[in-house]
Amino acid sequence: MPFPFKRARKQEPAAFPRSILDAVKSFYAVERREPQLKPPKHERRSTGHPQGRGPHASQHAARQSIRRPRRITELPNELLAHIFVLGAEEDVMFPITVSHVCRAWRYTALHTPTLWRRITLDGSLSMWSHRMCRAKACTLDIRLCPRSAMSHLAYYNHVQLCMHLVVPQIHRWRSLEVRFTGYAPFLWNAALSACCGHSPSIEAPALRELTLVYPENEDTKEFALFNGFAPRLRRATLQGIRLAWLPPLFQNLTYLDYTHHGFTRGAQAASEVLYMLQVSVGLEELRLAFPWKGDTASRYALSASFSRAVHLPRLRKLALYIDGPDVPPALTYTLPHLSLPMLRSLYLMSPHTSRYMHQTDTFPHLRNILKSFPRLPAISHLHVAYAWLDERFLASLLAMLPHPGTPHLTLTLEGPQASHAFLCNALRHVGRRLRAIALIRCDKLTAEAVVDVLNRLSGAPLQSVLGVVPAVSALYVRECREIDWRSLQWLVTLGIGLKVWEGGREVDMRYARARKKARFGPR
């Protein structure tokens, strides 16, 4: 399932080359093509000037001092090892590739334990066993994503054999990712039975990230992992599994992507989720989803058999994801019990295409969830996508949000439901609360419609009245096929920041030229 949060990478380049190996090879290829810097002929013939006193001696010394290494052995091993580690994050077989280039690279690769830490359990298990040995005492990133094109028994035995290889190194696990596609009975039992129990040998003191995904699971068994001990666990992505939410195991989470297992529903499912959130009170990012089980829509948000409010003082981002024809009752039971004093970003998400409804349909009972929303005093970013795009719902939700007196809210609308009439009705009473508007895949909008909405928000035509202060300070357009963004470039002269993305890349506005004259631009 798509998830709007992007994991930040610190101390890494923003854009990584397609192949680190090609980048390093090109570095030396350029060096071989460059001629050697030789002193002038008269300087080589002359012997009267001492070193450093000739007319070109200072320039020659400067050139020699900045000369880059031309041989592979002259590149520092630390820099080469760092390049190798970055390359291994893009390609799991990259360590083997670079270790077969030359002796110097092989020596560096074999003496860089972090290069071999990624263990993807497919193919030859003996190879992955050797890689764990080459990682030495380094922590390991374990990944198990087997193919489903096999019989149920073969699938089960393969999973059990793979986990049998890595479970003895459980104290070295830095991350564990298990994803199953297709169906086979008792797969979680095959993968996690060795991680359950009451022995110190199955504790995971170095585990930082846990990913367990099996959407088609039908096993209702509850798993208590790692003897309840993983003090460094900070990130968890869970779908299709029932876990014992032990405080020593999950109380330090800062990121949780949780899709309910679906074995309970309604108020009971909401009580389970509220207890989990009460344990993991340090969460900073939360994505919550309930699978559709055919429940009838609830008219009121009930107590959900949970008497106390769940206070999440550090939560900054919340995503509510619905993949079904309507709002699940468990969600309306959960929201009234949440206290979110520091929530900055709210994402109301649904899939681009769903088997339950057409692309332009909306959820029929959004008014029920509107009654369940807690107070959001610090909200500054609202993202509404696809089936959530109901104009009456959005207008009521915007009216509920606080208004500090200055434009503060960035509104993102994603989906073909966002038409010109939709924007006019949904933003009719928003006033000057919006700081920016972002439009994503709004295929029914045109440039003329966007300008008309901005004129309505500002209270006067921006293209004809001088001195009008625009209602928004930024406009973002991403993958909107019908919007001729070149006709919107004049908005920049009014102080409205304009950013456009096409084909997944941001357009450089400095070199963009209008292909046709704007029909509504300033005169």
C-alpha positions as CSV (number, residue, x, y, z in Angstrom):
1,M,0.0,0.0,0.0
2,P,1.3,3.5,-0.7
3,F,2.5,5.5,2.1
4,P,3.1,9.3,2.0
5,F,5.8,9.5,4.5
6,K,9.3,9.5,3.1
7,R,12.1,8.2,5.3
8,A,14.8,10.9,5.6
9,R,18.4,9.9,4.8
10,K,21.0,11.8,6.7
11,Q,24.6,12.2,5.6
12,E,23.9,10.7,2.1
13,P,23.9,12.4,-1.3
14,A,20.6,13.7,-2.5
15,A,21.0,12.0,-5.9
16,F,22.8,8.7,-6.2
17,P,24.3,7.6,-9.5
18,R,22.9,4.7,-11.3
19,S,26.1,2.7,-10.8
20,I,28.8,3.5,-8.3
21,L,31.1,1.2,-10.2
22,D,30.6,3.1,-13.5
23,A,31.2,6.4,-11.6
24,V,34.5,5.3,-10.2
25,K,35.6,3.8,-13.5
26,S,34.8,7.1,-15.3
27,F,36.8,9.0,-12.7
28,Y,40.0,7.1,-13.7
29,A,39.1,7.2,-17.4
30,V,39.1,10.9,-17.3
31,E,42.5,10.9,-15.5
32,R,44.0,8.7,-18.2
33,R,42.8,11.0,-21.0
34,E,44.3,14.0,-19.3
35,P,47.9,14.8,-20.3
36,Q,50.5,15.0,-17.7
37,L,51.3,18.5,-16.5
38,K,54.9,19.2,-17.5
39,P,56.9,22.3,-16.9
40,P,57.7,24.6,-19.9
41,K,60.6,23.6,-22.1
42,H,62.7,26.6,-21.0
43,E,62.2,25.5,-17.4
44,R,63.3,21.9,-18.1
45,R,66.4,23.1,-20.0
46,S,67.3,25.7,-17.4
47,T,69.4,24.7,-14.4
48,G,70.2,28.1,-13.1
49,H,67.0,28.7,-11.0
50,P,66.8,26.9,-7.7
51,Q,63.6,25.0,-7.0
52,G,60.8,27.4,-6.2
53,R,62.5,30.5,-7.8
54,G,61.8,30.1,-11.5
55,P,59.3,32.2,-13.3
56,H,56.8,29.3,-13.5
57,A,57.9,27.3,-10.4
58,S,55.0,28.5,-8.2
59,Q,52.4,27.6,-10.9
60,H,53.9,24.2,-11.5
61,A,54.0,23.5,-7.7
62,A,50.3,24.5,-7.4
63,R,49.4,22.2,-10.3
64,Q,51.3,19.3,-8.8
65,S,49.7,19.9,-5.4
66,I,46.1,19.7,-6.7
67,R,46.8,16.7,-9.1
68,R,44.3,14.0,-8.5
69,P,45.4,10.4,-8.1
70,R,45.7,8.5,-11.4
71,R,46.1,5.0,-9.9
72,I,43.5,3.0,-8.0
73,T,45.9,2.5,-5.2
74,E,46.2,6.2,-4.6
75,L,42.5,6.6,-3.7
76,P,42.1,6.4,0.1
77,N,40.7,3.1,1.3
78,E,38.2,4.9,3.6
79,L,36.7,6.8,0.6
80,L,36.6,3.8,-1.6
81,A,34.9,1.7,1.2
82,H,32.3,4.5,1.7
83,I,31.5,4.5,-2.0
84,F,31.2,0.7,-1.9
85,V,28.7,0.8,1.0
86,L,26.6,3.4,-0.8
87,G,26.5,1.2,-3.9
88,A,25.5,-1.8,-1.8
89,E,22.3,0.0,-0.7
90,E,21.2,0.1,-4.3
91,D,22.2,-3.4,-5.4
92,V,22.5,-6.3,-3.0
93,M,25.0,-8.0,-5.4
94,F,27.2,-5.0,-5.6
95,P,29.7,-6.2,-3.0
96,I,30.4,-9.3,-5.1
97,T,30.8,-7.2,-8.3
98,V,33.4,-4.8,-6.9
99,S,35.3,-7.6,-5.2
100,H,36.0,-9.1,-8.6
101,V,37.4,-6.0,-10.3
102,C,41.0,-5.9,-9.1
103,R,43.1,-6.9,-6.1
104,A,42.9,-3.4,-4.5
105,W,39.1,-3.4,-4.7
106,R,38.9,-6.9,-3.4
107,Y,41.1,-6.1,-0.5
108,T,39.0,-3.1,0.4
109,A,35.7,-5.0,0.0
110,L,36.8,-7.9,2.1
111,H,38.0,-5.6,4.9
112,T,34.7,-3.6,5.0
113,P,32.3,-5.5,7.1
114,T,29.4,-3.1,6.6
115,L,29.5,-3.9,2.9
116,W,28.2,-7.4,3.5
117,R,25.5,-6.7,6.1
118,R,22.5,-6.9,3.7
119,I,21.3,-10.5,3.7
120,T,18.5,-11.2,1.2
121,L,17.4,-14.8,1.6
122,D,16.9,-16.0,-1.9
123,G,18.9,-18.2,-4.2
124,S,21.9,-20.0,-2.7
125,L,21.7,-20.0,1.1
126,S,25.4,-21.0,1.3
127,M,26.4,-17.7,-0.3
128,W,24.4,-15.7,2.3
129,S,26.1,-17.8,5.0
130,H,29.5,-16.7,3.7
131,R,28.4,-13.1,3.5
132,M,27.3,-13.2,7.2
133,C,30.8,-14.4,8.0
134,R,32.4,-11.6,6.0
135,A,30.3,-9.1,7.9
136,K,32.2,-10.2,11.0
137,A,30.7,-8.5,14.1
138,C,28.7,-6.0,12.1
139,T,25.0,-5.8,12.6
140,L,22.8,-7.4,9.8
141,D,19.9,-6.3,7.7
142,I,17.8,-9.5,7.1
143,R,15.3,-9.5,4.2
144,L,13.0,-12.5,3.3
145,C,10.7,-11.9,0.4
146,P,10.2,-15.4,-1.2
147,R,8.5,-16.1,-4.5
148,S,5.0,-17.5,-4.3
149,A,5.3,-19.8,-7.4
150,M,5.6,-23.0,-5.4
151,S,3.3,-25.4,-3.6
152,H,2.1,-24.7,-0.1
153,L,4.4,-27.3,1.5
154,A,7.4,-26.1,-0.5
155,Y,6.7,-22.5,0.4
156,Y,6.5,-23.4,4.1
157,N,9.7,-25.5,4.1
158,H,11.6,-22.8,2.2
159,V,10.6,-20.1,4.7
160,Q,11.5,-22.3,7.6
161,L,14.9,-23.2,6.1
162,C,15.8,-19.5,5.4
163,M,15.0,-18.4,9.0
164,H,16.9,-21.4,10.4
165,L,20.0,-19.9,8.7
166,V,19.7,-16.4,10.3
167,V,18.1,-17.1,13.7
168,P,21.4,-18.0,15.4
169,Q,22.5,-14.5,14.5
170,I,19.4,-12.8,16.0
171,H,21.6,-10.8,18.4
172,R,23.2,-9.1,15.4
173,W,20.0,-8.2,13.6
174,R,19.7,-4.5,12.8
175,S,16.5,-4.8,10.7
176,L,14.2,-7.6,9.8
177,E,11.9,-7.5,6.7
178,V,9.6,-10.4,5.9
179,R,7.1,-10.0,3.1
180,F,4.9,-12.7,1.7
181,T,3.0,-12.6,-1.6
182,G,0.4,-15.3,-2.4
183,Y,-1.1,-17.6,0.1
184,A,0.1,-20.6,2.0
185,P,-1.1,-21.7,5.5
186,F,0.9,-21.0,8.6
187,L,3.7,-18.9,7.0
188,W,4.0,-16.7,10.1
189,N,4.5,-19.8,12.2
190,A,7.3,-21.0,9.8
191,A,9.0,-17.6,9.9
192,L,8.6,-16.4,13.5
193,S,8.3,-19.5,15.6
194,A,12.0,-19.5,16.3
195,C,11.8,-15.9,17.5
196,C,9.1,-16.6,20.1
197,G,9.7,-17.9,23.6
198,H,11.2,-17.0,27.0
199,S,14.9,-17.5,26.4
200,P,17.6,-14.7,26.4
201,S,19.1,-16.3,23.2
202,I,16.2,-15.0,21.1
203,E,16.4,-11.4,22.3
204,A,17.2,-8.7,19.7
205,P,19.3,-6.0,21.4
206,A,20.4,-4.3,18.1
207,L,17.1,-4.4,16.2
208,R,16.1,-1.0,15.0
209,E,13.5,-1.7,12.3
210,L,10.8,-4.4,11.9
211,T,8.7,-5.1,8.8
212,L,6.2,-7.9,8.7
213,V,3.7,-7.9,5.8
214,Y,1.4,-10.7,4.7
215,P,-2.0,-9.3,3.5
216,E,-3.6,-12.8,2.9
217,N,-2.8,-14.2,6.3
218,E,-5.6,-16.3,7.9
219,D,-3.7,-17.5,11.0
220,T,-5.2,-15.9,14.1
221,K,-2.2,-16.9,16.3
222,E,-0.7,-14.1,18.4
223,F,3.1,-13.9,18.4
224,A,5.2,-12.6,21.3
225,L,8.6,-11.8,19.7
226,F,12.2,-11.6,21.0
227,N,11.3,-12.5,24.6
228,G,9.9,-9.0,24.8
229,F,13.4,-7.4,24.5
230,A,14.3,-5.0,21.7
231,P,15.2,-1.7,23.3
232,R,16.5,-0.1,20.2
233,L,13.4,-0.8,18.0
234,R,12.2,2.5,16.5
235,R,10.4,1.7,13.3
236,A,7.7,-0.9,12.6
237,T,5.6,-1.8,9.5
238,L,3.0,-4.4,10.2
239,Q,0.2,-5.8,8.1
240,G,-1.7,-9.1,8.4
241,I,-0.2,-10.3,11.7
242,R,-1.3,-10.4,15.3
243,L,1.4,-9.4,17.8
244,A,1.5,-9.2,21.5
245,W,2.1,-5.5,22.1
246,L,4.6,-5.8,24.9
247,P,5.7,-2.5,26.4
248,P,9.4,-3.4,26.7
249,L,9.3,-4.2,22.9
250,F,7.3,-1.4,21.4
251,Q,7.4,1.5,23.9
252,N,10.3,3.3,22.1
253,L,8.7,3.3,18.7
254,T,8.9,6.6,16.8
255,Y,7.4,5.4,13.5
256,L,4.5,3.0,13.0
257,D,2.8,1.9,9.8
258,Y,0.0,-0.4,11.1
259,T,-2.7,-2.2,9.1
260,H,-5.0,-4.0,11.5
261,H,-5.1,-7.8,11.1
262,G,-8.9,-7.9,10.6
263,F,-9.6,-10.8,13.0
264,T,-11.6,-8.4,15.2
265,R,-13.8,-5.5,14.0
266,G,-15.7,-2.4,15.2
267,A,-15.3,-1.4,18.8
268,Q,-13.1,-4.4,19.7
269,A,-10.6,-3.6,16.9
270,A,-10.5,0.1,18.0
271,S,-9.8,-1.0,21.6
272,E,-6.8,-3.0,20.4
273,V,-5.4,-0.1,18.5
274,L,-5.9,2.3,21.3
275,Y,-4.0,0.1,23.7
276,M,-1.2,-0.1,21.2
277,L,-1.0,3.6,20.9
278,Q,-1.1,3.9,24.7
279,V,2.0,1.8,24.9
280,S,3.8,3.6,22.1
281,V,3.3,7.1,23.3
282,G,6.6,8.3,21.8
283,L,5.4,8.0,18.2
284,E,6.3,10.8,15.8
285,E,4.8,9.3,12.6
286,L,1.7,7.1,12.4
287,R,-0.1,5.4,9.5
288,L,-3.3,3.6,10.5
289,A,-5.5,1.4,8.3
290,F,-8.3,-1.0,8.9
291,P,-9.1,-3.7,6.3
292,W,-12.6,-3.7,4.9
293,K,-14.8,-6.5,6.4
294,G,-18.2,-5.4,5.2
295,D,-19.2,-3.6,8.4
296,T,-22.1,-1.3,8.3
297,A,-21.3,2.4,8.8
298,S,-21.6,3.6,12.4
299,R,-23.7,6.7,12.9
300,Y,-21.9,7.8,16.1
301,A,-18.5,7.4,17.5
302,L,-19.0,5.2,20.5
303,S,-16.8,4.6,23.5
304,A,-15.0,1.6,21.9
305,S,-14.8,0.0,25.4
306,F,-11.9,2.3,26.2
307,S,-12.5,4.9,28.9
308,R,-9.3,7.0,28.8
309,A,-7.9,9.3,26.1
310,V,-4.7,8.4,24.4
311,H,-2.3,11.3,24.6
312,L,0.4,11.4,21.8
313,P,2.5,14.4,22.6
314,R,5.2,13.9,19.9
315,L,3.1,12.8,17.0
316,R,3.8,15.1,14.0
317,K,2.4,13.1,11.1
318,L,-0.8,11.1,10.9
319,A,-2.1,9.1,7.8
320,L,-5.5,7.5,7.8
321,Y,-5.7,5.0,4.9
322,I,-8.9,3.4,3.7
323,D,-9.1,0.7,1.1
324,G,-12.8,-0.1,0.8
325,P,-16.2,1.3,-0.3
326,D,-16.8,3.2,2.9
327,V,-15.3,4.4,6.2
328,P,-14.7,1.4,8.5
329,P,-16.5,1.7,11.9
330,A,-13.3,0.9,13.8
331,L,-11.8,4.2,12.6
332,T,-14.8,6.3,13.8
333,Y,-14.5,4.5,17.2
334,T,-10.7,5.2,17.4
335,L,-10.4,8.9,16.6
336,P,-12.4,10.5,19.4
337,H,-10.1,9.0,22.0
338,L,-6.9,10.5,20.5
339,S,-5.2,13.7,21.8
340,L,-2.9,15.2,19.2
341,P,-1.6,18.5,20.5
342,M,1.5,18.7,18.2
343,L,0.1,17.2,15.0
344,R,1.5,19.1,12.0
345,S,0.5,17.0,9.0
346,L,-2.8,15.0,8.4
347,Y,-3.0,12.7,5.4
348,L,-6.4,11.3,4.4
349,M,-5.5,8.6,1.9
350,S,-7.1,6.0,-0.3
351,P,-5.8,4.0,-3.3
352,H,-5.7,5.4,-6.8
353,T,-7.6,2.4,-8.1
354,S,-9.8,0.2,-5.9
355,R,-11.8,-3.0,-6.5
356,Y,-14.6,-1.6,-4.4
357,M,-15.3,1.7,-6.2
358,H,-14.7,3.7,-9.3
359,Q,-11.9,6.2,-9.5
360,T,-14.1,9.3,-9.2
361,D,-16.3,8.0,-6.4
362,T,-16.2,9.2,-2.8
363,F,-16.9,7.6,0.6
364,P,-20.7,7.9,1.3
365,H,-20.5,8.3,5.1
366,L,-17.7,10.9,5.5
367,R,-19.9,12.9,7.8
368,N,-19.6,10.2,10.4
369,I,-15.8,10.4,10.6
370,L,-16.1,14.2,10.6
371,K,-17.8,14.0,14.0
372,S,-15.0,11.8,15.3
373,F,-12.0,14.0,14.5
374,P,-10.2,15.3,17.6
375,R,-9.0,18.9,18.0
376,L,-6.0,19.7,15.8
377,P,-4.6,22.9,17.3
378,A,-1.2,22.8,15.5
379,I,-2.2,21.5,12.0
380,S,-0.3,23.1,9.2
381,H,-0.5,20.6,6.3
382,L,-3.7,18.8,5.1
383,H,-3.5,16.2,2.3
384,V,-6.8,14.9,0.9
385,A,-6.7,12.2,-1.7
386,Y,-9.2,10.4,-4.1
387,A,-12.2,8.9,-2.3
388,W,-11.9,11.5,0.6
389,L,-12.5,14.4,-1.9
390,D,-16.0,15.3,-1.0
391,E,-16.6,19.0,-1.2
392,R,-19.0,19.2,1.8
393,F,-16.7,17.1,3.9
394,L,-13.6,19.2,3.0
395,A,-15.5,22.5,3.6
396,S,-16.6,21.3,7.0
397,L,-13.2,20.0,7.9
398,L,-11.5,23.3,7.0
399,A,-14.0,25.2,9.1
400,M,-13.1,23.0,12.1
401,L,-9.4,23.8,11.9
402,P,-7.9,26.6,14.0
403,H,-7.3,30.0,12.4
404,P,-4.3,31.8,14.1
405,G,-5.0,35.0,12.0
406,T,-2.3,34.5,9.4
407,P,-2.1,32.1,6.4
408,H,-0.7,28.9,7.8
409,L,-2.2,25.9,6.1
410,T,-0.9,24.0,3.1
411,L,-3.7,22.2,1.3
412,T,-2.9,19.3,-1.0
413,L,-5.6,17.8,-3.2
414,E,-4.9,14.6,-5.1
415,G,-7.3,13.0,-7.5
416,P,-9.6,13.7,-10.5
417,Q,-12.4,14.6,-8.1
418,A,-10.8,18.1,-7.6
419,S,-12.6,20.0,-10.4
420,H,-13.3,23.7,-10.8
421,A,-16.7,23.4,-9.2
422,F,-15.3,21.3,-6.4
423,L,-12.7,24.0,-5.5
424,C,-15.2,26.8,-5.6
425,N,-17.6,25.0,-3.2
426,A,-15.0,23.5,-0.9
427,L,-13.0,26.7,-0.5
428,R,-15.9,29.1,-0.4
429,H,-15.5,30.1,3.3
430,V,-11.8,29.3,3.8
431,G,-10.9,33.0,3.8
432,R,-7.2,33.6,4.1
433,R,-6.2,30.5,6.0
434,L,-4.3,28.9,3.2
435,R,-0.6,29.5,2.8
436,A,-0.2,27.2,-0.2
437,I,-2.2,25.0,-2.5
438,A,-0.8,21.8,-4.1
439,L,-2.6,20.0,-6.9
440,I,-1.6,16.4,-7.7
441,R,-3.2,14.5,-10.7
442,C,-6.1,16.8,-10.9
443,D,-6.9,16.0,-14.5
444,K,-10.1,18.0,-14.6
445,L,-8.5,21.3,-13.8
446,T,-7.2,23.8,-16.3
447,A,-5.0,26.9,-15.9
448,E,-8.1,29.2,-16.3
449,A,-9.9,27.3,-13.5
450,V,-6.9,27.6,-11.2
451,V,-6.6,31.4,-11.8
452,D,-10.4,31.8,-11.2
453,V,-10.1,30.0,-7.8
454,L,-7.2,32.2,-6.8
455,N,-9.2,35.3,-7.8
456,R,-12.1,34.1,-5.6
457,L,-9.8,33.5,-2.7
458,S,-8.1,36.9,-3.1
459,G,-11.5,38.8,-3.5
460,A,-10.4,40.5,-6.8
461,P,-9.0,39.6,-10.2
462,L,-5.3,39.3,-9.8
463,Q,-4.6,40.0,-13.5
464,S,-6.4,43.3,-13.7
465,V,-6.4,45.0,-10.3
466,L,-3.2,46.5,-9.1
467,G,-2.1,46.2,-5.5
468,V,-4.2,43.1,-4.7
469,V,-2.5,40.8,-2.2
470,P,-2.8,37.2,-3.3
471,A,-4.6,34.9,-0.9
472,V,-1.9,32.2,-1.2
473,S,1.9,32.5,-1.4
474,A,2.7,29.3,-3.2
475,L,1.1,27.1,-5.9
476,Y,2.4,23.5,-6.6
477,V,1.3,21.6,-9.7
478,R,2.3,18.0,-10.0
479,E,1.3,15.7,-12.9
480,C,-1.8,17.6,-13.9
481,R,-2.2,16.9,-17.6
482,E,-4.8,19.7,-18.4
483,I,-3.0,22.5,-16.7
484,D,-0.8,24.6,-19.0
485,W,1.6,25.7,-16.3
486,R,3.4,28.0,-18.8
487,S,0.3,30.2,-18.7
488,L,0.7,30.6,-14.9
489,Q,4.2,31.9,-14.9
490,W,2.9,35.5,-14.5
491,L,1.8,34.6,-11.0
492,V,5.4,34.8,-9.9
493,T,5.4,38.6,-10.5
494,L,2.7,38.8,-7.9
495,G,4.7,37.1,-5.3
496,I,3.2,33.6,-5.7
497,G,5.8,30.9,-5.7
498,L,5.2,28.4,-8.6
499,K,6.6,24.9,-8.7
500,V,5.7,22.3,-11.3
501,W,6.5,18.6,-11.7
502,E,6.2,16.7,-14.9
503,G,7.2,13.1,-15.4
504,G,8.3,12.8,-11.8
505,R,10.8,15.6,-12.1
506,E,10.6,19.3,-11.1
507,V,10.6,21.7,-14.0
508,D,13.3,24.3,-14.0
509,M,11.3,27.5,-14.3
510,R,14.3,29.5,-15.4
511,Y,14.5,27.9,-18.8
512,A,10.8,27.3,-19.3
513,R,9.2,29.3,-22.2
514,A,5.6,29.7,-22.8
515,R,4.4,27.9,-25.9
516,K,1.3,30.0,-26.4
517,K,0.1,33.3,-25.1
518,A,-1.9,33.3,-22.0
519,R,-5.5,34.3,-22.5
520,F,-5.9,35.5,-18.9
521,G,-2.5,37.0,-18.1
522,P,-1.8,40.6,-17.0
523,R,-2.3,43.3,-19.6
